[in-house]
């Protein structure tokens, strides 16, 4: 899987969020949980983010796209 700079990571999350119609924050937490294979650490405070089933499925699709063609962005264009 290729690495992203912060701006590129944000743009990728934002675009995938729109494509899959899920909130960016839920998608981001779902990606972290999928990669870590554990619940994502949550900030202290009132809001705990629980990714929906749709966000989890979107995270799986996003990671599959990156794993299928790590040397280019063709996988993202298929989303």
C-alpha positions, 0 to 999 in steps of 0.5 A: 500500500502506498503512503500519502502526504496529509493533503493527499490523504485528506482529499482521498478521504473526502472524495471517498466519503462523497462517493460512498455517501458516508461522513468523513469522520466515520470513514476515517475511523473505519479505515483506522480500525480496519488497518489496526484490527482494533477499535480506534482510540477516541478523543476525550470528550462527549463524542465517540465516533462509531462508524456505520456499516456503510462506513465500514464497507466504504473503508474496505473498498477504499483499502482494496483499491489501494492494495490492488494497484499500489503504484498508481491511482487507477484503483481510486478512479474505479471507486 
